[in-house]
Amino acid sequence: MSETGTSVVIVGGGVTGLSAAWWLARSGVDVTVVEKGIVGFEASGRNGGGCTHYQSPLFHEEQRLWPQMDELLGYPTEYRRGRIIFQVDPRKERFHEGLGLRLPKGYDWEVLDPRQVRDLVPLAGDNVVSGVRLHFGGHANPQRTSQAYAWAAQDLGVKILQHTAVSGIATAGGRVTGVETAQGTIGCDALVVAAGPQTGKLLGMLGHDLPMAPARAEMIVTEPLAMMPFTGVDGHGLYGRQTLRGNLAYGGGPHEWMDEVPFDREPPRPSGSVTRNLARRVAELLPKAAHARVIRSWAGVIENTPDGRPVIERLASPDNVTVATMSSVGFGLSPASGHAIRDLVIDGTCSFADLSKLSLKRFAGLRADWREHLNWLPPQPSATVAIPPL
Ligand SMILES: Cc1cc2nc3c(=O)[nH]c(=O)nc-3n(C[C@H](O)[C@H](O)[C@H](O)COP(=O)(O)OP(=O)(O)OC[C@H]3O[C@@H](n4cnc5c(N)ncnc54)[C@H](O)[C@@H]3O)c2cc1C
């Protein structure tokens, strides 16, 4: 343990940092989480709650852990297993064929006809063209889950410093020795940077270039409706869930590219046009909910890397730094990303997945104008881009 502080400092009290804190504390490590605002107040508490990332190297661990998380954490996440994806555009009647090619072997799923979709999702209408049911994956409540990680970590002795922004990183002899805050320097033996869209800026302080493009995304929530037999329903470019109280909570493109997010910026606010667009598409997906009033909406920042995949890596230099930024899939993967970070910090390697595809090295040859090249630029004044549904 460092003479001036703690063994491990984690910058970022979102689900990635909190899960890592919990995993490290379970292994007896002394951890301090440093959060510039309130835990889970950024993307981690504002997302769609989807936990179905079959294209990630962390997928198997994601699927293994979610059904156990309430018990492991000791607090509710409201996890529910399974997804139904259905389409209402006749051109997408055979979408399951492409999806089937991408789904991992060994996980059950089935094609549903429109009647079967309506039996499980009574708010669907006569416009259903086809569906699939995944007997894996699922969804959870982002706010509940963020809080559950924080409480579970604190139960194991983790210190969480809220309203404490990290403004600098102290190094000596080629290693990180602490983080600088307005309240002083917090010493550490190892550092985890899990600061969402600000991760690139913090890594820049250590001389690393982590290319990231933040985007603003929105969610809407309707008034409560009668509970459906199945509550995790995607399609029509939307992702979402029915909450335990019956509200429909939905998000999905278009997402709006942003300039770099400064440390002191408040989360963005929803815009009327995206909110209306979401409400219209929810009514198209679930016509029997078309009468429901939208009672809440919010926006959050998605932390995109150029290939849309996370970066999870223990750096070669300084070698006591582990970085994790999740590129739009961080909520569902959080039980697994925390485990991976724990392994990297303690053992230097991940015990359950090959993380080579998530290494920062893959961006070594990236062209300097990659954002312009991908047209991932802030609105001028109204450019938007659709990010495919989960
Ligand atoms: C609308 C929306 C819908 C989404 N839907 C899904 C979904 O269905 N499924 C899914 O898996 N993912 C989804 N995502 C993405 C997911 O929310 C993120 O990938 C995930 O929350 C990232 O978690 P994180 O802890 O890495 O980052 P964040 O939640 O961004 O947390 C990082 C934390 O670091 C703090 N921080 C930053 N800089 C500093 C500093 N200098 N000092 C101290 N603290 C600092 C921030 O305040 C923040 O609390 C969605 C995102 C949005 C916005």
The ligand as an SDF file (V2000), in Angstrom:
LIG
                    3D

 53 58  0  0  0  0  0  0  0  0999 V2000
  -28.9230    6.5450  -23.7370 C   0  0  0  0  0  0  0  0  0  0  0  0
  -27.9090    5.4560  -23.5860 C   0  0  0  0  0  0  0  0  0  0  0  0
  -28.3180    4.1240  -23.7750 C   0  0  0  0  0  0  0  0  0  0  0  0
  -27.4000    3.0750  -23.6200 C   0  0  0  0  0  0  0  0  0  0  0  0
  -27.8410    1.7760  -23.6660 N   0  0  0  0  0  0  0  0  0  0  0  0
  -27.0080    0.7550  -23.3090 C   0  0  0  0  0  0  0  0  0  0  0  0
  -27.4870   -0.5760  -23.1750 C   0  0  0  0  0  0  0  0  0  0  0  0
  -28.6780   -0.8420  -23.3480 O   0  0  0  0  0  0  0  0  0  0  0  0
  -26.6020   -1.5350  -22.8330 N   0  0  0  0  0  0  0  0  0  0  0  0
  -25.2690   -1.2680  -22.5860 C   0  0  0  0  0  0  0  0  0  0  0  0
  -24.5170   -2.1870  -22.2720 O   0  0  0  0  0  0  0  0  0  0  0  0
  -24.7970   -0.0070  -22.6780 N   0  0  0  0  0  0  0  0  0  0  0  0
  -25.6210    0.9930  -23.0230 C   0  0  0  0  0  0  0  0  0  0  0  0
  -25.1530    2.2980  -23.0920 N   0  0  0  0  0  0  0  0  0  0  0  0
  -23.7260    2.5420  -22.8510 C   0  0  0  0  0  0  0  0  0  0  0  0
  -23.3980    2.4110  -21.3750 C   0  0  0  0  0  0  0  0  0  0  0  0
  -24.2580    3.2420  -20.6220 O   0  0  0  0  0  0  0  0  0  0  0  0
  -21.9370    2.8220  -21.1560 C   0  0  0  0  0  0  0  0  0  0  0  0
  -21.1030    2.0480  -22.0020 O   0  0  0  0  0  0  0  0  0  0  0  0
  -21.5380    2.5440  -19.7100 C   0  0  0  0  0  0  0  0  0  0  0  0
  -22.4170    3.1560  -18.8010 O   0  0  0  0  0  0  0  0  0  0  0  0
  -20.1210    3.0450  -19.4700 C   0  0  0  0  0  0  0  0  0  0  0  0
  -19.8670    2.9630  -18.0920 O   0  0  0  0  0  0  0  0  0  0  0  0
  -18.5430    3.5790  -17.5300 P   0  0  0  0  0  0  0  0  0  0  0  0
  -18.5580    3.3540  -16.0670 O   0  0  0  0  0  0  0  0  0  0  0  0
  -17.3890    3.0150  -18.3030 O   0  0  0  0  0  0  0  0  0  0  0  0
  -18.6190    5.1180  -17.9130 O   0  0  0  0  0  0  0  0  0  0  0  0
  -19.5700    6.2830  -17.3090 P   0  0  0  0  0  0  0  0  0  0  0  0
  -20.9030    5.7950  -16.9480 O   0  0  0  0  0  0  0  0  0  0  0  0
  -19.4570    7.4060  -18.2850 O   0  0  0  0  0  0  0  0  0  0  0  0
  -18.8370    6.6480  -15.9740 O   0  0  0  0  0  0  0  0  0  0  0  0
  -17.5950    7.2940  -15.9630 C   0  0  0  0  0  0  0  0  0  0  0  0
  -17.5410    8.1190  -14.7050 C   0  0  0  0  0  0  0  0  0  0  0  0
  -16.2690    8.7440  -14.6470 O   0  0  0  0  0  0  0  0  0  0  0  0
  -16.4490   10.0210  -14.0640 C   0  0  0  0  0  0  0  0  0  0  0  0
  -15.3130   10.8540  -14.4390 N   0  0  0  0  0  0  0  0  0  0  0  0
  -14.9670   11.2890  -15.6750 C   0  0  0  0  0  0  0  0  0  0  0  0
  -13.8670   12.0710  -15.6190 N   0  0  0  0  0  0  0  0  0  0  0  0
  -13.5110   12.1030  -14.3180 C   0  0  0  0  0  0  0  0  0  0  0  0
  -12.4670   12.7730  -13.6230 C   0  0  0  0  0  0  0  0  0  0  0  0
  -11.5680   13.5310  -14.2510 N   0  0  0  0  0  0  0  0  0  0  0  0
  -12.4000   12.6080  -12.2680 N   0  0  0  0  0  0  0  0  0  0  0  0
  -13.2990   11.8330  -11.6000 C   0  0  0  0  0  0  0  0  0  0  0  0
  -14.3190   11.2050  -12.2230 N   0  0  0  0  0  0  0  0  0  0  0  0
  -14.4130   11.3480  -13.5610 C   0  0  0  0  0  0  0  0  0  0  0  0
  -17.7830   10.4950  -14.6380 C   0  0  0  0  0  0  0  0  0  0  0  0
  -18.3730   11.5070  -13.8320 O   0  0  0  0  0  0  0  0  0  0  0  0
  -18.5830    9.2160  -14.6790 C   0  0  0  0  0  0  0  0  0  0  0  0
  -19.4210    9.0490  -13.5450 O   0  0  0  0  0  0  0  0  0  0  0  0
  -26.0390    3.3730  -23.2850 C   0  0  0  0  0  0  0  0  0  0  0  0
  -25.6300    4.6950  -23.1010 C   0  0  0  0  0  0  0  0  0  0  0  0
  -26.5580    5.7290  -23.2290 C   0  0  0  0  0  0  0  0  0  0  0  0
  -26.0940    7.1450  -22.9940 C   0  0  0  0  0  0  0  0  0  0  0  0
  1  2  1  0
  2  3  1  0
  2 52  2  0
  3  4  2  0
  4  5  1  0
  4 50  1  0
  5  6  2  0
  6  7  1  0
  6 13  1  0
  7  8  2  0
  7  9  1  0
  9 10  1  0
 10 11  2  0
 10 12  1  0
 12 13  2  0
 13 14  1  0
 14 15  1  0
 14 50  1  0
 15 16  1  0
 16 17  1  0
 16 18  1  0
 18 19  1  0
 18 20  1  0
 20 21  1  0
 20 22  1  0
 22 23  1  0
 23 24  1  0
 24 25  2  0
 24 26  1  0
 24 27  1  0
 27 28  1  0
 28 29  2  0
 28 30  1  0
 28 31  1  0
 31 32  1  0
 32 33  1  0
 33 34  1  0
 33 48  1  0
 34 35  1  0
 35 36  1  0
 35 46  1  0
 36 37  1  0
 36 45  1  0
 37 38  2  0
 38 39  1  0
 39 40  1  0
 39 45  2  0
 40 41  1  0
 40 42  2  0
 42 43  1  0
 43 44  2  0
 44 45  1  0
 46 47  1  0
 46 48  1  0
 48 49  1  0
 50 51  2  0
 51 52  1  0
 52 53  1  0
M  END
$$$$
